[in-house]
């Protein structure tokens, strides 16, 4: 019988305490997780790595190394148990569940048209609803080259997500997002290196070895790591094999079993409730900067590449953020009492105005999806030139851990 790794033994000890003392583990309620003493932080560096290069052009000059881009779609409602009525997954809102399925299919069509494979990370309420209402959806996504993962915002919630996926659809996953939230104890105490350690340990127990999301800001805030490039604009470029078992989840270790891939979040603009076309356009900046950062290394020797020798960029979107913008109450108040005699006003058209979108059942905003499709189309030239390749988290893990069991995807 193979001997368990040190990381696995530590994680198992953590999770026993977590399961015994875990609260409901959902939005707004703290997890009664374990208090862990973190080992001394190590500063060992990784051994020589094999960089991912792109060959040479017709004149023999080196081409810029490709950027491995990871697209994540987070499927989560305003609560983690949505579209159910409670965290116990009782009282399914069938119409809302069907709307979730429809939204997934909407964005998948946009990604498919653009030649983008993606990781779909589902909160436990969403995955339970999909398994009940449209279990074939997950097969459809995987048949088109996408991957299925889980999303959680507390440690206890991660167990619910794993259980929902296993019991509802008979599936397991090796991908997760939401690490910064899981490392947040949801209370008066701030996130610490110890709570981050606990969160990664629990993911290890789940069999998660690929973690995606906005991770570097958390690491920076804890003083555990810095930016991975010189632009300093959130265009993170280097994934890493987490050395969490040595006490620092934010540094790279060749023995690390969990691969972390940074992403930039597509979020509503300041003051907005939903993502609009302007927010989509802002994705172009960090993506372009990452391509430039990779190009800066085209004449470098392999040992001059930033460890671990592969350039990445990622974007994560939450489906609920792509719903139509709700009406502005202040704008409506300004139009009340409008004189129908004033040119440009029509009381009849006011009566015929469409009702505001119901976020419970509304489809994704066509305007936002169009903007996203146009942006992805702008990046197609870089895709065709080999400067960028859309990959899954498993592809990154296979590059960083070539001797591990994780295999890269073959679709897309």
N, C-alpha and C positions, 0 to 999 in steps of 0.2 A: 504494500500500500504506500503510495507516495506521501512524503511528509508535507504537512500543510506549511505554507509560507508564513513567515513572521507577520506579514501584513494581514493575512487571513485570520491568524490566531488572535491578533489584537482586535480585529474588527468583530470577530465572533464574541469576544468578551464584552465589547461595547454594546452589541446589539441585544445581548441577553438582558443587560440592564435597561436598555431602551424599551424593549417590548414589555418588560415587567412594569415599568413606570410610565409608559406613554399615555398621554391624554388623548383627546379626540384628534389632535394633530391637524387641525384645519384652520382656516382663515381667522385671525384674530385671537386664537387660543394657543397658549404656549405648550410646547412639548416638555414633558418631564424627563428630559434626556439625561444621560449619565454625565457626571463630572469626570473629565479625563485629564490625567497628567501627561502632558506632551513631552516626548523625548527631546533631548538636546538637538537643536537645529544643526544640520550638517552643511558644509559648504563645498563638498566634493563636486567636481565637474564631471560631465559625461565624457566617455572615451571618444576617440575620433569617429566621426559619423560620415555617412555617404550622402553627399548633397544631391538634390534632384536638379539636374541641369536640363537644358533644352537643345544641346547640340550646337551646330554652327550653321551660318547662312551660306549662300553660294560662294562667297568670297573667303570663307573659312573663319570669319569672325564669330565669336560666341553669341548666341541668342540669349535674351533675358530668360532667367529661370521661370518656369510657369508658376502662377499663383493658383493654389488649390483652394477653390471657393466652396464653402459649406452653407447651404440654405436650410434654415429651420423654420417650421411652421408650428407654433404653439397653439394647441386646441384647448382652450380653457374659457369658461364663462366668468361672470362677475363673482361667482363663488366656485370653489373647486368641485363641489358636488353637482353643480348645474349640468344638465337640465333636470335634475331631480329636486324634490322639494326639501330634502334634508340631507345631512352628511351621512345618514344611514342608508342612503340610496333607496328611499321609499318615495312613492308618489311621482313616478316619471311623467314629465310633461312631454307627451308624444309629439306634439307639433314643434316644440322647441328642439327636441332631439332630431327630428327630421330636418330642421333648419341647420343644425350643426353639420349633419351629413351633407346637405346641399352646399354649405360654405366650403367644406373640404373639397368637394368636387369642383367648385368654382375656381379656387386658387390652383388646384392641381391642373386644370385645363390651361391656365396661363403659364404655369411652369413647364408643362409638356410642350406647348407651342414654342417655348424659348429654349428647349433642350436642357432644362435644369432638373437634376435629380435632387430630392430634398429629404430631410428627416422630419417626420411628423411626430411631434411629442405631445401626448395626450394626458390631460389631468384625469383623475380616476372617475369623476362623474361622466366626462365625455366618453371615455373608453367603455365604460359600462353601458352607456346609452347606445353607442355604435354597435357594440356586440349584441345588444338586444334588438335593435331596429334594423341595422344594415351590416351584418357581420361580413358580408362579401366585400365591403368597402376596403378593408385592410388587405384582402387578397388583390384587389384591383390596384391599390397603391404599390404593393410590392411587385406586381407583374409589370409595372411601368418603371421600375428601377428605384422607387423610393424606399425609405426605411421607416419602421415604426419604433418609436421610443416612448418614454414616459416623462411627465412634467410634474413636479411637486414643489410646494412652497413651505412645507415643514417636514421634519423627519418622519413623523407619524403618517403624514399624507403619502410619503413615498411607499410605505407598506400597503396602503389602500390602493395605490395605483398599480403596483405589482400584482396584488391579489385580483383586482378587477380584470386585468389583462389575462391572467392565468385562468381564472374561473369563468370569465365571460367568453373568452375567445380561444382558450387553450394555447396561449402564446407566452413566450418570454421575450425579453429584449435586453440588449447590452448598451442602450443609449439613454441618457437622461439629460434634462435641462432643469434649471431652477436652483442650482447649487448656492448662489448668493443668498436666496431666501431660506433655503434649508439650513444654512449656517447661521441665520439670524434667529436667536432664541425667542423672538416675538414677545418682547417684554421690556422692562426698564433697563436691562443689561444689554450693552452693545455687543455686536459680533466680535469674536476674539479668534486668535489663532487656534485656541482649543475647540471652539464650536465649529470652526471650519474643519479641523481634524476629525471631529466626530461625524460631521456630515459626509465627508469623503469615505470614512470607514463604513458607514451604513450603506452607501452606494456599493462598496466593494462586496458587502454581504449579499446584496441583491444580485450580484453578478454583473454589475454595470462596469464596463471598462472604457467607455467613451462618454465624456461629459462636454456639453457645448453650452455656450451662452456668454454673457458679459462677466467674465471671471477676473480679468486683469484689474479692473477698477477695485474689486474687492481685495485682491492681493496687495495692490498699492496702498489702499486705505489701512491695511494691517501692517504695512511696512515690510512685507515679505517678498516683494518683487517690484520691478519697474517696467516701464514701457519696453516693448521689444523692437522698436524702431526709432529713428531719429526725427520723425515728423511730429510725434506727440499729439496726434489728432484722433486717437481711438482707432486708428487703422492697424490693429495688432497683426503681426505677421508670423510669429513663430509659435507653433503648438508645443506642448511639452508632456513628458511622461512624469506624472506627479510623484514627488518624493514624500508624499504624506506620511508614509510609514517611518520616515526619518525625522518627522516633526515639522516639515515645511511642505505644504501642499502646492506651493507656488514656484518651486524650482524644479528643474529637469533632472531626472535620474535614469540611467540606462536600465535600472532594475524596476522602474515604475510600471505597475500593472494598469494604471488608469491614465488614459490620454485625455488631455484637456485642450479644447479648441476654442479660441476667443471668437466672439461675434459682436457685431454692432446691431443694436436694436432699432427697428423701425417703429418709432413711437409718435404719438400726436405732437404737433408743434406746441410751443408754449401758449397756454390759454385755450387750446382746443381740446375737445372731448375725444374726437376720433382722428385717425390718420387721414390727411388730405394729400392731394397731388404734390403740394409743396414739400411735404415731409418725405415723400418718395424721391423727389428730385435731389434731396440732400444726401441720399445714399451714394450719389455719383462721386462726391468729394473723397470720402475715405477709400472708396474702391480705386479711384484713379491714383490716389497717393500710394496705395499699396502696389499697384502695377509699376509706378515710378520707383518705389523703394526696391522692388525686385530687379528692375532694369539697371539700377545703380550698381548691382553686383555682377553684371555680365562679364566684366573683365577681371573679376577677383579670382584668386586661387581658391580651391575648395575649402581650405582651412580658414579662409577669411569669411565664409558664409556664417550667418548667425546660427548657432546651434538651435535645433537639431538638423539643419540643412534642408528644410522644406518651408516654402513661403505659403502662408494661408491667409485667407480673409473670410469672414462669415457674416451673414445677416440673419437675424431672427425676427419673425413677425408673429404677433398674436392675432388670431382671426377676429376676435371681438373688436379690436382696434380698427378693423377695416370696414366696419358697418357704416351706413350713411350717417352723416353728421346730424344730430338732433336739432330741432329748431331753436333759435336763440330767443329766449324770453324777452331780453331787452330790445331786440330788433322788433319783435312783435308788438311790444308796448309802444314803440315809437310810431307804428303805423295805425294804432287805434285812433279812431276819430278822424280819419282822413276824409277830407271833403270830396265827395264823388264828383263835384263840379270841376275839380282841378284836373287839368289835362294830364293824361297818363294813368289815371286811376279808373278802375272798372269794378264796381261792386259785384257784378255778376261773376266775374272770374274769381273773386275772392271766395264766393260761395262754392265754386267748383274746385277749389284748391285741394290737392291730394292731402290726406291725413299724414301726420308725422310718422316716420318709420317706427315700427315696434321692434325694439332690440331683441325681444324674445324670439321672434320668428323672421325678422328681416334678413334678406340675402346680403351678401357683401356689396359694397358700393361699386357700381359699374365704373364710375369716374376714377376711383382709386385703382381698381384692377387694370383699367386702361393705361393709367400712368405707369403702373408697375410693368405692364407688358411692353410699353414703349421704352422704358429704361433698360429692361433686359435685352431688347432688340438692339439698343445702342451698344451693348456689351458683346453682341454676337461677333463683331469683327475681331475682338480680342480672343474670343472663343475659337473662331476659325483659324486665327494665326497661332494658336497654341500658347498664347500668353496667359490664358486662364483656362482652367478645367474645373467643371462642377463635379464635386465628389461627395461621398457620404462620410460620416465620421469613421466608419470602418475602414475606408480607404486610407485615411490619415493614420489610423492605428496600425494598419499593415505596413506603412512606410516606416513608422517609428519603431515598431516591434515586429520585424520581419520573421522572427522565429516563433511568434505566438500563434495561437490557433485562429485568431481573427483573420479573415480573408477579405480582400477588397471586393467591391461589387463588380458585376460583369455587365450590368445594364447601364444605359445612359452614356 
